[in-house]
C-alpha cells in the first residue's frame, strides 16, 4: 500500500487541549524514561489498538468512568465461512513492456495494476483483527501503536505438524527485464496484510527504503514481502534469487536492517503521538512534524521538548503565557502587532515589554528549529562547506597523566591510567573533515571520549551561520508585510538564538551519530567478512590429528582425534621443564600407536616455545618413519567453550583443560562444525567489538553463522544438535526434536520424514529442507537395520491433528530419494524429475560422470533459457537443478577456500630484514589494515594504504579492504621494531 504524503505543516502552531482525550484507550504504556542527548534509544511501544470490524465488536473503556459497571459484551467472532477472503497480492514488478501486456490480460486470481480495496482476515496466529488494504483506521491514524516489528515480521513460531503441505508445485515463472536482466516472477500469491499498511507515516516505506539502499523499487517491495512471510536470508538468497535481482546475503541483510530501523521509527512515532494526545498537547502541526521524521534523531529532536521528566522548554513556557498568537502575528500581520498590549504587569514572564519580546523570540526560534525546509537549507549549507571534527586531550586526562608520572617515581604505588592515555596519542590534537575521516578513527575517538581521555567537538564554519541568518530573515521567515524596526530586531535575535541554541547542537549531534553509525556498520561488516572466512576454511579430512593446547606450569594438554573427530586419547605432557626428554619419548610412542602425523598447536601461551620443541624433534627425525608436520591455529574461545554446558554435555568425562585441546584439533578437521559451538564474539575477529551495539553485532554474526551452515549443508543423520540449530528455519527446540526423533526412530531415510518431527511445521520445513542432506552411504553405514526400524516407526506414527483444524500431516514415504543428497529444494523435485526424463537420465547417476555428460549434451542441443521455458520454470531454478545433479556427492563449497598451512621449520623475528619477501596467511582484518601471520611468532601489519586494487584479484577488488582471514599473500618487510614487536609489511600479491 502506498501511503499518501499529507500537506506539510510545521510544529509551531498553537497547542490546543484535545477535547476527545477521554476516548483514548487505557492500554498505553507511558514513555517516561530519560534519553541521552547524544543517542536516542527506542522504548517499548504501547499495546496494539484493536480495530472495529464487522465480525468482531468490543466495548470501549472510558477513562475514570464513574457510572455503575455493566456486563461487558464479549467479542463475537463470525464463523470462518463468513469471513472475507484475502485478495491475492503479487510481488512488486519492474515496469516493463512485458508487464504492460500482462496488465491488459490479467491472470485469474491476481490484482490488477490499478489495485483494489477490500477487507481480508489476517492469519489468526499472527493478528486477530482484520486489516483494510489501501487505508487505515482513524484510531491508528491518530497514533495507535503497532505490533513490535520483530514479533510481526521476523519472529519464528513454534510450529506443530498439522495441515497437509507439499512443495511439489513449480516455482513462479519470471520475465526477462531490460532494466533488470535477471528478471523476476510474474505472480506470487500471498495472504496477510502488507507491512506498508502498518506504517502510518507521511512517507512511503518502499520508496524510502529504495532511496536509502539505492535499489530498484520492485526489489525492495519483494524483499519486504519476503521478510513479512518470515523467510530466512539463506532461503531467499539461494531459492528466491530471481525476485531479488541476485543480491548476495550481505546486501539482503543491509536491507533487513534498514527496514527494521524504519519500522522502529514508525512504531516509536505512534507511541509518541499517543503519549502526547493523552497529555493533551498533540495538535495537527506537531503530529505532522512527527510523521515527517525518517530517522530516530529527527524524531527525538521534535519530541525532546515534550518528554516527561525534562524541563519545560522556553518556547512552551512562552506559549503557556499566551504569546503564540503574538509570534504568529509578527510573521503574518506585523503592521497590526503591538507588543504593549501583551504586557500583563501581575504575571511573571509577561510583566514587562522586554519579557514579552523575549517570549515571542523564543517561540519563533522554536518554530525555525522544527521547520523541515529550514533544516534542509542549513544542512545544504554545511554540505557545501568544510565541517570538521576535532579531538583533544581532556583536562581529566592531563591530570591523570601528570599523576601517573609522579607515581612512576614511586614504584611501591600502582600507576593510574597513563598507559591507556598513551594509546590515544594520535588524537591528542586531531582534526579531520567529516567527509574524509576513516571509520576506525571515529571508533577510536568515541572510545577515548567514553573513557574521558578525549574531548570531541564538531566545528561548523561561521560563514554557515551568517548565510543562514540572511536567508531566514530575507526569504523563509520574512514577514508578509512591513515590520517595524523593533519587530525586525526580535526576528533577527530569534534567528540567531535558534541557530546557536537549537540548530547547531542538532547538527553536531547529527554528524556524530551518522559518523558513528557508518563506522559501526562498517565494523560489523568487517566482523561478518572475517567470520565467514573463518567458518568456511577448508576442512582437513582423512588424517589422525593431535591437538595441543600449550602451557608452561600446567603442561601441554594433548588430544588425539580420529579422522571422524572421535577422541582416541588424551594426556598432559610437560615439555618446558627438566622432563622434556622423557616427555618426547612419550609423544613418539603415542604418535606411533595411533599413526598420527599431524600436529595442531594453539596460538596461546607457550605457543612458540612448544613450536620450537616440536620443530627441533622434527629436524632430528625423532618421529621417523612418520613424516610429521604441524600448523598453528587460533585458539580464541577454546577455554570459554571448555567450561560451557555444551562441552560438559558432549565430553562429560573429560577435564575442561583437555576439552580445549580437543576443540583445537577439531578446528582444523572441520572448522565450521567446531566454531559454531562458540559465541562469534569470542573467536577473535575484527576490532572495537565492545564499542558498538551488542544487539546488532550479535544479530549480524548469528546471521552469518546461519548462512555458512546452510550453504555448506548438513547431513541430518551425522551432524550434531549444535550444528542443526544454525540451519535456516531451525532453532534450539526444533534441532533437539530432530535429534530425539533420530535417536528414537533411527536415521532419516528422506527429507519428507522431517514433517513427522514435532514442532516442525510447513514454514520451517520450507526454510530448512534445501539445506538438510541425506547421504545414502552414511545412511547404510550407520546401521544395517535402520531402514526396517524407520519403516515401522513411520507406519506406527499416528497423524496428530492440529488444534482447530481438520487436516492431518502427510506421512513421509520411507524410501531413499537420491535428490535428498543435493542442494535441490523439494519444491523443485517435480521439475528435476521432468528434466531427468528430458535428458534420459536416471536417479542412480546423480553426481556421476554419466550424468554430467548427459547434461552437457542437453545444453549443447538447447540453451538453458530454452530448456527453462520448456520445463515451465525460471532460469535460476533450472541452473540450481543442473548444479545439484552434476555435483559429486562429496562436493563441499569450502574446498575452494584455503586449508591450514602445515610446516616443519620455524623462522625467528630476529632473522627478518627490511626488503625480505615472505609468504603468509591473513590472520585478522581491521578497518585500518590486515594482520598477517608470517611464522615468526608476531603478526605483521599490512596498512590499508598498501592494499591497492592493482595488487588484488578481480573478484576481491569490489570488497572493502578486500582481504579476509585465510587468504595466502606474498608480502615484503618494510620495518621491524624489535622493542615493540611490530612488523610493517607491504602487499605484493594474493596467492591462489
N, C-alpha and C positions, 0 to 999 in steps of 0.2 A: 504494500500500500504506500502510495506517495503522499507524504504529509504536505499540506499546503502552507506556505510561509505567510504568516499574518503580517499585516502592515506594521512597520517598525515604529515603536514609540519609545520614549525614554522613561527612566525611573524617577524623574524629578517632579512628576505631578503630585498633587496633594494626596496624602494617605488618608483615606476615609475609613471610618468604622464600618466594618462589614455587618449589615443588619441581619444577615442569614447565618451568622456564625454558629447559632444553636443547632443548626441542622447537620453540622459536621459530625462524622462518625467518631465514637469514643475509642475506637480500636487503634489509635495512633500513638506511637511511642515518641515522645518529645526528644528532639535532638539538642541536648543541653551541654555537651562536652566542649571544653575549650579546644581551640585549634591553634597550632603554632602559626606564626606569620609566614614562615618560610615554606611550609609544606602543609597541604590540606589533605586530610585523610577522610574518606567517606565513612559515615556512620551506618548503623543498621537502619534499613528502611522501615517505614510503617507497614503494618499488615495490609494486605490487598483489600481494596474496597470491592464489595460484591456488587455485581451489576444486576439490575432488574431485568428479568427475562419473561418471556411468555410462558415458559414451562416451569418457572420457579418464582415463588413470591415470598418475601421476607418482611417482617415488621420493623420499621425504623425505630431506633432508640433515641429518645430525646435527652439532651443534656440536662442534668439536675432536675429531672421530672418530679413534680410534686403530686401528680394525680395518682389515685389508687391503682395498683397494678392489676392488669387484666391478663387473662391467659393468653400467651403468645401463640399466634398461628404458626404451626410448623410448616417448614418448607415442603411444598408439594411438587414432586417430580412426575412429569407425564411419562407414560410408557415410552420405551425406546422406539417403538414403531412410529410414534407421532412426532419424534424429533425431526428437525430439518436436516437434510442431508448436506454434508460438506461438499462444496464445489471442488473440483479437481484443479489444483493450481499448478501450473507448469513453471519450470525454472526460467529465469530471465534469458532472453536470447539477444544476440547481437543483431542490429538492423541490417539485414542483407536482402538482396532481391529474392533469394530463395524463400526467405521467411515472408516477404510480402505476398508471394504467390500462395504460400500456405495460409495467410490470413484470408485470402479470397475464398478458399475452400477449407474452413476449419475442420479439424478432425473431431469425430464424435467424442464427447466426454471431456473436452478441453474448453478453456475460456477463450473467448475472442479477444483480440488486442485492445478493443475498446473497453474491456473489463465489465464485470457485472457485480452488483452489490447484492449480497444475500447473506442470511444468517446460517451459521453452521455450529454444530455442537462439537466442542473440542474433546479429544480423547479423555475419558474420565480420570485416568490415572495421572494426567498432567494438570488439567484445570477442570474445575467443577462448575464452570459457568460458560454460557455461550458468548462468542465474540463476533462483532459485526465487521465484516470486511469493508474497508473504504471509509469508515467513520468511527469515531469514538464517542463514548457516552459523555454527558455533561459532567457527571461526577468526576470522571477521570480527567477531563479537560481542565477541571478546576484544581487539579493537583492530587488526584488519587494515586497512591503509591502502587508500584508494580511488583510482581514477584521477583525474587532475587535472580540475577542473571545466571549465576551458576546453577541454581536449582532448576530454572526454567529451561536452560539451553544445554548445559554441559553435564548435568547430573547423570550418574549411572544407576539405574534402578536394580533392585534385587528381583530379577525376573524368575518366574516359575514356569515350568513347561506347561503348555496349555493348548492353544489353538493349533490346528494343523498349519504347518508353514513349510513351504518349499521354495527353492530358488532356481527352479528349472526354466523360468521364463527368460527369454533372451534380454540382455541389457539394451537400453534405448539406442536407437539409431542416432547418427549425428549428421550435421550438414557441414560441408566444406565451406569455410568462410574466407572471404577475401581479406578482411581485416584481421582475422584470427585463423591462420591456416590449419591449426589443429582441430578446429571445429567444436561442436557442442551438440547435446542431444536435442532432438526435435520436441520431445514430450517427456515429462517426468511428473507423474501424478503423485500428489501428497495430500495428506489431511492435516488438520490442525491450523491454528491461527498463525498468520505471518508475524514474524518478530517485529517488522516495521510498524505494525499496527499497535504495538505496545510502547512505541517511542513517541510520547506526547510532547514533542518539541517543535520549534519553529524552523526546523531543518529536516531534510530527508536523510534517513540513516544510510541508505545505499549510496546516495550522491556524496555525502561527506566521507564515507569510507572509501569510495572510489577516488575522490580527490586527495585524500590523505595518503593512500597507499599507491597512488599512481597506477591504478589498474582500470581495465575496462569495466563499465557499469554491469554488464551481464555476468562477468566473472565474480564480482562482489556479491551480486544477487544470488548466484548459485552457491557460493560459499556460505552465505548467511543461512540459506535454507538447509544446506547440508549439516551445518552445526546445530541448527534447530532440531533436526531429526536425530541428533545425538550420534553422528558418525565420527569415528576417530580419525586422526590425521593420517596414520599409516593406511587405513582403508581408503580414504579419499585420494591420497597420492597414488596408490597403486591401481585401484579399481574404478576410480571416477576421474581419471586424468583428463578425459576429453571435455568435461564440463567445467574444468578449472584452468583450461589453457596450458596444461602441462606444467603447472607450478611445482616447485620442489617443496619438501617438508618445511624448511626454514621459512620460506615465503608464506606458506599457509599458516604457520604458527604466528607470524607477524600480523597477518590479517585477523587471526583469532584474538590476539591481544588488543589490537586496535578496536575491534568490535566489542570486546568486553569493557574497554575503557569508555566507549561511547554509551553503552548501556548503563554503566555505573553513573555517568554524568546525568543521564535521563532519570534514573531511579532516585538519585540524590535531589535532583530538581523537584521532582514530585513530592518528596518528603519535606523539602524546604517550603514549598507552596502550602502544604497542609499545615505546617507549623505556623507560618505567618498568617494564614487565614484564621487559624484558631486564636491567635493573639489579636486579631482584628486590625492588622497593619498591611494586609495584602490588597493592592488595588491593581487596576488593569496595566498601568505603566510598569510597576515593579514585576508583575507576572510576565509581561512581555520581555523585560530585560533578562529575567532568569531563564526564560525559554529560548533566548537567543544565544545563550552560552554553549560553547562547544567543548570546553576543557574545564577541568576542576579548578584551575587557577582563576578563570573568568567567573565561574560560579561563586567561588569564595570571595572574590572582590565585590560582587554585587550583594552577597549575603552578609558580609562581615559586619556592617553597622547594625544589623537587626538580630545578631546572635545573642542568646541569653547568656548572662554572665559577663558580657563585655560592657564597657562604659557606653553611655548614650552618646552618640556622635554629635558633633557641634551642629550639623545640619538638622538632625532630628530634634535637638533641643530648640533650635530656632523655629522649626515647623510647629512644634508643640505650643510655642508662644504666638502662633498665628501669623508668621511673617511670610509664609509661602505665597499668598496672593500678591504681596509686595514684590517678591522676586520675579514672579510671572509678569507683573505689570511693567517692571523695568525693561523687560525684553519685548513685550507686546505693545504697550501704550505708555512709553516713558513720559510723554508730554503731559499726561494727567496724573502722574505719580507725585505725591507729596509725602515725604518721609515723616514730616512733623505730625501728620495725622495718625501715625502708627505709634507715637510715643505715649506710653502709659506710666506716669510717674510712680505709681504704687506697686508695679510689677517688676520684679528683678529680671533683667535681661532686655527690657524694652523701656527702661525708665528714662533713658537719655537718647538723643539723636545718634550719638556715636554707637551706642549699643544696638540700635535698630539697623544702622548701616552695616555693622559687623555681622548681625544675624542674616541680613539679606546677602551679604558677601559669602557667608559660609554655605547658604543654600545654593547659590549659583555655582560655587566651587564643587559641591557635591554633584550637581546636575552635570557639569562638564566631565567629571571623572567617571561617570557612568554612561556617558553618551557613546554609542557604538562608533559613530562617524569620527568623533574627536579622538578616540583611542586609536582608530585605524590610521588617522593622519599622523599622530605623533609617532606611531611605530614606523610609518613610511619614512619619516624624517630620520629616525635612528638608523634605518636600513641604508640610507644614503650617506651616512657619516660613520666615522670610526668610533665604535663603542669598545672600550677596553675593560678588562678585569685585572685588578691589581691585588697582590697579596704581600703582606709584610709581617715581620716578626711582632707578635703581640707583646704588650707590656708585661703580662704574666710570665711569658716565656723568657723575656730578658732577665727578669728577677730570678727565675729558676736556673738560668744559665750561669748567672753570677754566683748564685748559691752553690751550684754544682762545682764550680772552680774552687770555691773555698773548701768544700767537702773533700775534694781530691787531695788537698794538702793534709787532710786528717783521715788516714786510711781506716781508722777504727770505725768511723761512721759510714753508713751506707749512702752512696750518692743518690741524688734525686732523679731528675729527668734529663740530664744533659745529653745522654746518648740518643734518646728519642728526638730531642730537639735538633740534633745534628743531622738526623735523617732528612730534614726538610731544608737543608742549607740552600738548595737550588731555588727555594721560594721565599727567601728572606726579603727580597726586593724584586718581585716578579711582575711583569706587565705584558699582556698579550691581547691582541684583537680577539673579540669573542667569536669571530668567524674563522679564525686560524688556530685557535688553541686546540691542543690534542686531547683526546679522551682521557688518557692516563694522567695528564696534568690536572684536569678537572677533579678526578677522583683523589689525587694526591692533595690538592688544595682543600678539598672538602674534609679529608681525614685530618689534616693539620688544623683546620678550623674547629672540628669537633673535639680535638684534643686540647684546644685553647692555646695552641702554639702559633697559629697564624691568624691574622686579621684580613678579611677579604672584603672588597667593595667593587662595585661596578661604576665606571666613570663614563658619563654621558656628556658630550661636548656642550659648552654654553650656547653655541650657535643654535642648537636644537630648541633651547628654551626661548630665545629671542624670536625665532621664526614661528614657533608655536604660539606665543603670545600675540604676535602680529596677526596671524591667521584667525585666531579665535575672536579678537576684537573687531577685525575688519570683515570677516567672512561668516564663520559659523555662528557666532553668538552676537553678531551685530544687531543692535535694537532696530525694530521695524520702523521707528520714527525718530525724530530728532530728540536727543537726550542731552540734558544739561551737563555742565562740566562736573558737578559733584556726583551725578549718576555714572558718568563715564569713568570717574575715578574709582567708584565702587566696582565697576565691571573689570577694570584693569587689575585692581587688587585681587578680585575673585579669580581671575585667570592665573595670576602668579601664585596665589595660595593653592589653587587646585593642582598646578604643576608640581610645586615644591612639596606639598604635604601629602598629596594623594597619588598623582600620576607617576611621578618619578620613582617613589618606592614600589609602585606596582610594576613599572618597567624593570627595575632592578631584580625584584623577585621573579619576574617572568624570565629574564635572561638566566638567572641562576638555576631556576627549576628546569628550563628547557635544556641548558647545557648538561645539567646533572642527569636528566632523563636520557639524553642522547648518549652520554658516557656509560651509563648503566646498561643501556640497551646494547651497546657495542661490547661491553664487558661480558654480558650474558651470552651474546653471540659467540664470543671467543671461548667461553666455557663450553658452549654447545659443540663447537667445532672440535675442541680438544677432546671432549668426552667421546664424541663419535669416533674419532681416530683411535682412541684408546680401546674402546669397546670392539671395534671392527678389526683389531690387529689379527693377523693370520694365525690360527692355532698351530701348534707343533704336535702333530699326530704320530702315532706308531712308535713312540720312544718311552723307555722307562726313565723317569726323571727323579733326581734328588733335589728337593727344595731345602735351602739352607737359610735359616734366619740367624745372621751373625750376631755375636756378642762377646764381651770380654769376661766380666766377672761371673756371669751366669752361663757361660758357654754358648756354643753354636748349636741351635736346635736343628735336627735333621728329620726329613720325612721322605721316604722312597715311595713313589707312586707308579702304578702300572700304567700302560698306555691308555686305559679307560678311566684313569684318575682314581682307581681304588688304592687305599692305603695298604702298602705291603709291610712297612717297617718304620718305626720312629725311634729316635735316640737323641742323646745330648753328648757332644764332644767338646773338649776344652783344648782348643788349638793354640791359644796365645798364652801359654804358660810352659813350665818345665816338662809337662807331659806330652808335648807336641809330637814327639817321635812315636810314642806308643799309640796316640790317637790316630796318627797317619796309618798305622797298620790296621787299626780297626776300620778306618774308612775304606782301605783296599779290600778287606775281607767282605764288607757289605756290598761294595760295587761289583765284586766278582760273583758273589752269591746271587745277586738279582740282575746281573748283566746290565748294569747301569753305566751309561757312557755320557750322560748329560747332566750338568750341574746348573742349578738356578740359584743365584745368590741375591738376597735382598740388599737394597742400597742404603740400609740404615747404619746404625753404629757398628763400627769394626768391619765395615764392608770392604774397604781397601786392604786392610790387614789380612782378612780372610781370603780375598782375591789373590794377594801376594803369596799366601801359604799354598793355595792350590796351584798357582802358576809355577811355583818352584817344583812341586811334585810332578806336574805335567812335563816340565822341561827335563827332569831326570828320568822320565819314562817310568815313574814309580808304579803306574797302573797297567803296565804292559801285561798282556796283549790288548787291553782295551784302549781304544782311541778316544780319550776323554776330552771334552770341550765344555766351556761354561759360558753363561751370559749373566749380565746384571739386569735385574728388573726392579721396577718401582714398587716398594712395599707399603706405600701410603695406605692407611686404612686397615692394614692386616692386623695390627694389635687391637684396634677397636672391634673388628669383626670377631677376633678370637674369644672375646668375653661376651659376645652378644647371645641372646637366647637362641637365635638361629644356629649359630655354631655349636652351642650346647646340645641342641636337638639333633643336629647332623652328626656330631662326633662326641657323644656323651661320655665316652670312656677315656678321652684324651685330655691331657693337661692343656690349659689355654696357651701356654708358651709353644707347645708342639703344634697346636692348631694353626698358629701363624706360619709355621714352616710349610704345612700342608697348603695353606692359601697361596703362599709364594710360588710353590711348584705348580699349582693348578692355574695360576695366572698366565703361564706360558703354554700349558697344554690346551686350555680353552679360555681365553681372556673374557669373553662375553659371559659365559656361564658362571664364572667366579666373581667378576666385578659387579654383577647385578645384585650380589648379596650385600654390597657395601653402599652406604649413603654416598651419592655422587660428590658431595662437598668434601668428602674425606679422601678422595682418590688423588688429590694433589695436582689439580689443573687450574690454570687461569690465575688471576690476581684480584685483589680488592673484594673478595667474596663476602667479607664481613661488613662492607661499607654500602651494600646495596640491599634492595628489598629482598628479604629472605623468601617471601612467598612467591615472587616472580621467578627467582632463581630456582627454587625447588620445583616449580611447575615446569620451567623450561628443561631442566635436567631430567626430570621424570619423563617428560615427553620424548626426549632423545633416547632414553633407555628403552621406552616402549617401541620407538621406531626401529632401533637397531635389532632388538629381539624379534620383532615382527618381520622385518625384511630378511633377516637371516633364516627365520623359520625354526620351529621346534618340533622334535619328534615326540608326540604326546605319550608314547609308551616308554620313553627313555629319560625325558628331561625331569628336572626337579620341580617341586612345588614353587620354589622361589622364582625360577625362570618362567614358569607358567603365569605368574602374577603380572608379568610385564608384557604379555601378549595383548594386542589391541582387543578391546571388548571384554577382557577378563579382569578380575580383581582378586584380592586375597581369598574371599569366600568362594568364588567360583573355581579358583585354582585348587583350593582344598577339596571341593566337591568332586572335581575331576580325578584327583589323586585317590580319594576314597573310593570312587566308582571303579578305578583301575585296580585297586587292591582287592576289592570285593568281587568283581566280576571278571577279572583278568584283563589282558591288554585289549585296547581298542582295535577293532577289525577295520572300521572305516569311519569317515567323518560323520556319517549320519547317526552313529551311536552317541555322538556328543549331545544330541537332542534329548537323550534319556537322562542326562545328568541333572540333578536337582539344582534349580536356580539359574539354569542356562536357557534363556528364552529365545525367541526369534531374533531380536535385535542383537543380542550377544553372539548368537551363532553366526549371524551375517557378518559381524565385525571380525570374529576370530577365525572362522573356518578356513579362509585362504592362507593363513599363516601357520596353521597346525598341519603337520605332515604325519603320515603313517607309512613307515618304511617296511615293505614286506619281508626283507631279510632280517631286520631287527625283530619283527613280529614272530618269525619262525624260530629265531634264536632264543627268545625269552622262555618259551615252554612249548613243548610239542602238543600238550593237551589244552592249550589256551583257546583254540577255536571251538572245541566242543563245550568248554565251560562257558564261554561267552555266548554261544548259541542258546544254551539252557537258560542263562540269565536273561537274555533278550526275550525269549519266549515266555518265561515266567513273570517278566516285568509287566505289571498291570498299568494301563494308562491312567494317570491321575488327572481328573477333570479340573480345569481352572475354576476358581470360585466365580460364580455369577455367569459362567458361560458353559455352553453345552458341548463345544468341540473338545476333542482329546488330542494328545500329542501323537505324532506319527512315529510308529515303531521303525527303528533302523533295520535294514536288511543285513543280516550278518554274513556278508560276502566281501572279500577283498576287492578294492577298486584301485586299479593302477593309477588313476588320476589323483588319488589322495596323496601321492608322494610328490606332486608337482605344486607349482605356485598358482595353478588354475583354480579359480573360485568355483564352488559348487553351483552357483547361479549360471555358470557358463559351461557346465558339463554337457548339456544337450548340443551346444554349438560345437564343442570339441569332438563329440561323437559324430556329428554330421561332417566335420572337417576330416576326421579319420576315414569315414566312408568315401569321401570325395577323393582322397589320395590313396585309397585302398590300403590303409594301414591297419595294424592290429594293436590292441592294448598291450600285448606282451612285448612289443617293440619299442615302447616308450623309453627314451633315453639311450637307445641303441643306435649304432651306425646306420642300420637299415632305415630307421625312422628318419634320421637326418637326411639320408639320400632321397627318400620319398618326398619330404617337404621341399627340398631344394629343387627337385624335378617339377613339383607343382608350381613353385614360384617362377621357374623358368617359362612354364607354359602361360601362366596368367600372373598379373601383378597382384600384390597384396590387396590393393584397393578393390580390384575386380572380384577377388575371392571374398572379401568382406561384404560386398554388395550381394554376391550370390548367396552367402550364408545369412544375409539379413542381420548383420551386426556391425559394430564400429571397427575402425581400423585398429584402434588401441587394444580392444578386446582380442581381436584375432592375432595381433602381434604377441600378446601375452600368452595366448594358447600355443603359438608356434614355439615360443621360448620354453614353455613348460614341457612340450612334447620332445624337444630336441636336447634339452639339458640332461646330462647324465645324472643318475640317482645320487651320486656323491657330490653334486655341484654345490658350491658354497661361495656366496658373494665375497667372503673375506679372503678368498685365495688371490684376489687382485691387490690386497694390501700387503704391507711388508711384515716379515717374520722377525723374531728377535735375532740379534746378532750374536753368534757364538764365536768365541776366540780361545786362543791358548797362550797368549802372551800379554804383557802389560807394559804401558808407557808411563813414565813419571812426568809430573808437571815441570820438573827441572830440565827435562830433555827438550822442552819447547823453545823455539826461537822465532823471532819475527820473520815472516815470509814463508814459514813451513806450510806445506799443503797437506791437509789431513781429510779423512772421511769420518763422518759421524752420523748420529741419528738425533733428530729433533726430540727433545725430552718434554718441553713445555713451550707454549707461545703465550705472549702477553700483548698488551696494547702498544708496547714500545719496542718489541723485538722478539726473537726466538732464542731459547736456550738449547744448546747442542751438547750432547754427551760425546766427547772425543776420546774417552777411555783413559783419562788421566786423573780421575777422582774429583774433578771440579768441572762443572759445565761452563762452556764458553757462551758469550752473548753475541748474536748477530743483530746489531741495531737495525731498526726498520729502514734507516736511510740506505742500507746496503742491500735490502731486499727489493730489487727493481724488476719491473716486468720483463726486461730483456734476459734476465737470468732464470726465468721460470718457464716451465712447460705451458703450452697454450691452455690446458684445462685448469691450471691453477691461477692464471692471471686475473680472472674475474673475482677471485675471493679476496676478502680483506686480509692483508698480511700474507696470504697465500699458503704459507707453511703451516703444518699441523703436526702433532705428536706422531712419531713413527716414520716420518719422511727421512730418507737417507740423502745426505747432502755432502758435497765436497766444499771445503772451506779453506781459507788462508788465514794464518795467525797474524793479527795486526798489533796486538800488545799483550804483554804478560806482566801482571802485578803480583809478585810472589807474596808480598806482605799482606795484601788484602785478598789474595787468592781470587783474582779476577782475570779473565781471559777475553780479549776482544777479537772477534772473528769477522771475516768478510765472506759473503756467499759467492761461490764460484758457479755452481750449478746444482740442480737437483738430480740425483741418480735414480734411474728407473731400470 
